[in-house]
């Protein structure tokens, strides 16, 4: 399984912040936004990534993330010269995907709680897997409708009259057929290759699985000034209350077996003195203590 992080777009809803840096490089509490979707996929066992962004923003992402080798990952970069829909990512990253299955995550989506994604990655044996998240304002999203037995029977993009309150968050798991499906898409009325059209095609083929995310799971879309602030406040509350860090790729890589304890300790030692370094140093010390028992 390979992973795509789509971090393009103009970020117009965050103007004038995006005059300084891309939306996905904005801080969400104490880390760049892109750290959170990256960490989500690492926790799912993915270690080969393609990050897609605008030509002007890619150098900043490269400066931030490098080639991923420091975290035991591989990160490639592709340009999205002009945004033309989420499904365009599969065309841009076709050579990266090759013959593998792929997971696509949006760079401004933040997830926390449960193991639904990790299980979905591990259980994926073909077709497509998407997720349903109960929201109060489904008309803003792609909406999935279920029958009485909990099976998905329709998906609509931003419907005026939603048939359910289950929105489809920005994380999608596909087999390799997604590349051919994306190539066959026609642009929508707004001139985009819609991800909902991809999901509808898998539904037509009876190869779509929809996993409803349990209560207590958090999905934050940090694409506006208000939601960016809310996401920062949420992350701060969780981190202060539980003493853990959300969106920490070093910890995720270590717990996924991509980094050894010695490599994690070396990484922590390279970070300037700050709370982030203190957290990783404490993680190393606690791991050593538990190993010594």
N, C-alpha and C positions, 0 to 999 in steps of 0.2 A: 504494500500500500504506500502510495506517494501522497504528498500533501501540497496543495496550492493555497497560498495566502493572497487574496485579492485586495490590494492596498492602493488602488488607483482613484480616479475621480477628482473633481475640482474642489470638493469640500466646501461648496458655496454656502451651505447652511452654517458653517462655522466661521464665516468671514467676520472680522478681519484676521482671526487667529491663523488662518491658512495662508496668509501672506508671508508669515514667518516660517512655517513648517507644515508639511502635509498633515491631513487629519489624523492619520494612523501613527504619526510621530508626536502628537500632542500628549501631554502627561495625563495619566489617569492615576491620581494620587501620587505615588512615588516612582512610577515606571512609565516608559513610553507605551502608548496604547497597543502597538503591535506585539509587545511582549505577551499579552494575554491570549490572543488566538494562537500564537506560536506555542505557548505553554500547553494549551488545550490539546493540540495535536501531538506534542511530545509525550504528554501523559497517556495518549492513546497508542503509544508505541511507534509513532512515525518519526523517521529520522532523515528522510530525503524530501527537501522542500524546494518549491519554486515560488518566489515572491514576484508578483506582478504590480507594477506601479508606473507612474508617468515618467517620461525621460528626465524631467528636471528634478524629480524626487528620488530616483533610483540611487544616485551617488550618496545621499544621506542614509538610505537604508543599508547600503554596502558598508558605510562607515560605522553604522551602529551594530550590524549583525555579522559582517565579514562573510566568510565562506561557511560558517557554522562549525568548523573543525574544532574550535575551542570547546564546544559543547558536545562533541561527538556526533555532530550532524553534518549534512551536506546541504548547502543553500545555493541555489541558482537564481538568476534574476532575468526577468523578461520585461520589455517595454510595452505599455499600452498607450499608444500615441493618442488615441481618441476613444473615450469610453463609449462602448456600444453594447452594454448589457453584461450581466454576470456570466452568462453562458459563453461569451466571447473568450473567457479565460481558457477554456478547453482548446480553442483554436490557437491561441497564443502559446500555450504550453504543450502543444501536441508532441513535439520531439522530446520534451522532458517526461511526459507520461509514458511514452513508448507502448509497451504491451501490458502495462500494470493497471490495477485498480487505482482509484484516486479519491481523495477527500478534498473538498473545497471549503474554505472558511473565509468569511468576510473579515477584513482587517479592523473593522470598527465594532465587532461583536464580542462581548465578554460573557463568559459562562462560568458558573460556579455551583458545585454541589452534585452529589451522586456519582454513579459510575456508568450512566446511560451511554455516553459517547464511547467510552473505552470498550464496553461490551459490544456496542454496535460495530466498532472497527473489527473486533475479534470474530464476531459472528457473521460478518459479511462474506457471503459465498457467491455473490452474483446479483445482478439487478441493481436496484437503487435503494438506499435507506435515507429517509429524511425524518424530521422530528416535528412534533406538534407541541406547542406551548400555549397555555390558556392566557388570553389577554383581554383587557376591557375594550380595546379599540382595534378589532380585527380588520376593519376596513383599510388600515394603513399597510397591511401586509399581504403576502400570499396566504390564502385561507384553505384549510383542508376540511372536508366534510366526511363524517363517518356514518356507517349504517348502524343498525341496532346491535350488530355483533362486533362493533369496533373496527371494521374494515374501512379503509379509505375508499370513497366512491367518487370524489371530485376534488379538484384544486382550482382555485380562481385567484387571479392577481388583483389585489386591491379592489374587491367587489363593493359596490354601493350598498348591497343588501347581503352581508355575509351569512353563509349557511351554518356557521359554527363560530365559536370563540377561539378556535385553535389556529394560531398563526404558525407559519413555517420559519424558524430561525435560520440565520445565515451559516449553517453548516450542513453539508451534503456529502453523502458517500455513494460512489458510483463504481460499477464495473467498467471495463475498457470500452464498452459499446457507447459510452457517453460522447466520445470524440466524434463518431459517425453521426450520432443524433444531433450534436451541435452543428456539424457541417450542413445538415439537411434543414436546419431551421431557417425560416423567413423572418426578417425583422418585423417587430410589432408596429402598431400605429405610432408609437413614439420612437421608432427607428432603432430598437434594441433587440438583441437576442436574449429573450427572457428565460430565466432559470425555471420559471413556472412551466413554460412550454416543454422543457426537458423532462420535468417531473410528470407532466400530463402524458407524454409519450411512454414513459416507463409504466404509468398506470394503465394506459391502453394495452400495453404488452403483458399486463398482469405480472409485472416484475418490480412493483413498488411496495416497499415496506415503510410504514409510518409508525415511529415509536413516540408515544406520548410521554413527555417529561413529567416526572412526579412532582407533587407539591413540595415546596421547599427548595426546588431548583431555581437558580437565578439566571435570567437572560437579560443583559443590558445592551442596548444599541446606542453607542456613544456618538451618534452622528450630528447632534445639535448641541448648542451651548448649554441648554438646560440638562439634557441627558448626559453630557460630559461631566457636568458638575455632580449630578446624581450618582454617576458611576464612581467618581472619586470618593464621594462621601460613603458609598456602600463599601468600597474596598478598604477605606480607612477604618470603618466600624468593625469589619470582619478581622482585619489584621490586629487591631488593638485589643479586641475582645478575646481572640483565640490564640494570639501570639504566633501566627503563621503568616506567610506571604502568599498572596495570589499573584499569578502571572510571573513566576520566578523560573525562567528556563534552566538555570543552573541546577536548581533543586529537582526539577522535573526530569532533566537528563540523567541526573544521578540515580533517582529512584527508578527510572526506566532501564537502568543498566548501561547507559551510553557513556557514562563517566565513572571512573573508579573513585574511591574515597580520596586517594592521594591527588588525583587530578582536580577534584572539587576543592581540596585544600589549596592547591596551587592557584586555582582561579580566584579564590577568595583573597589570597595574598596579593594579587595584582590590583585589587580594587582599592581606591583611596579610602581613608578612614571615614566611614559613614554608617548609617543604620543598616544599609544593604549588606555591607561587608560584615558587620556584627552578626547579622542574621545567619549568613552562610558559615561564619566561623563557629557560631553556636551549634549549627547543624552538624558540622564536622565533629565537634567535641562530644555532642550527645551520641552520635553514631559510634564513636570510639568507646564511649562509656558503656553503651549497651553491648558492644562486641566483647568487652572485657568481663562481663558478668558470667 
